[in-house]
Amino acid sequence: MLQSFIHQVRQNCRLASGVQAGYFSLCGLLLRLRLLYKWEQGLLPWQEPEPAAVLDWIAQQESAWDSLDGESCSSLPLNGLVLDPFEVEAVNLHLNPRGLAYGAGFTRGLAPTFFLGELAEVRREGEITVLVLGLELARDLDGTPALCQGTLVYARRQALAYYLWDRLADPSQQNKALVKTALKSYRLPLADLLQAPADYQEEFNQLVWAELESAIHHEMGEAREVSLQTAFAPILELFPQTRIELWVRALKDALAEVNEWGRLQYIIKARQLPALALMLAWQPGLYPLLLPELEPAFRDLLTTRDWQVVDQARLQALKRLRRVAGEVSELLESLEDRPLEETREMIETRYLHPLGL
């Protein structure tokens, strides 16, 4: 009975991948296709496929996407029911007792995303439920290692392992002092790890689990942060695939990093120096512009070993970002009946231009 369900989830994943593909740069798309191929073929993070095989597979994927163009995601047959693919609570009500977990939602450009995996752990953190997934049975291009939906947090260990290996294997990362600082704590010499990964599986797995915990706390911070709640969805709808969308997504993520429940608060309490080093080494996109306090605080920490310096930087950033979130929410409300172009100009002038965007 589950086979027809899994088959339909995979079909929806294929359709979602076709939609997502249009929102990535060529380089970003090829990197994600390579990871999707590795997952589909059951390769370990450090096992690299033959380029010719990947290219043939990519051609097959593009053909499949073309055949699905214009189609909608299909309902899911499960336990004699036909369920909406976005009704994750209803689906998981049937799957969790069987040791599986299902996720669905929307990613960049409001493209759909789906995944299905073995349920490794269920955790309750107050009002938040955390589902930790192990091996995945279905996934799409997106491959986000952790995400939240309301009070439900997903943490995808296999997706994170692929992500971490790719970052470590990236030549542009290999001379970063922050990365070396982090790996030293795990007794992971990067050159040796890349040369003989099988010899360092225990240490690499320790890194994966530690980073998964950090990612979970980021999502918990996002789930509990309300300062941007009224503005976030309207901005995505009004300005999809624009600099404004990139900025508001980064603002939401930055708030989750530094609020009372987020990643940085967890790192400070646990004195997780390697997690802080990797957080700063791999800051995505606009993070350095939105969180300029953190790198100087990290340098002070290395000298003084005083975590209070990092916490002060966290509080300073949080105060500033919450002020911005409140302002943009008020701005949207005040411009509700104004032309869209006027709203765009106001947001860009007030918030993006000062960042050099």
Protein Blocks (a to p, Z undefined) as FASTA:
>chain_A
ZZmmmmmmmmmmmmmmmmmmmmpcfklmmmmmmmmmmmmnopafklccdfklmmmmmmmm
mmmmmmmgoiacddddeehiacdfklmmlmmmmmmmnopacdddddehhiacddddddfb
dcdehjbccdddfddfbdcfkopabdcehjaccddfklmmmmmmmmmmpmklmmgfklmm
mmmmnopafklmmmmmmlmmmmmmmmmmmmmmmmmmmmmmmmmpmklmmmmmmmmmmmgo
ifklmmmmmmmmmmmmmmmklmklmmmmnopaklmmmmmmmoghjlmmmmmmlmmmmmmm
mmnopaklmmmmmmmmmmmmmmmmmmmmmmmmmmmmgcfklmmmmmmmmmmmmnoZZ
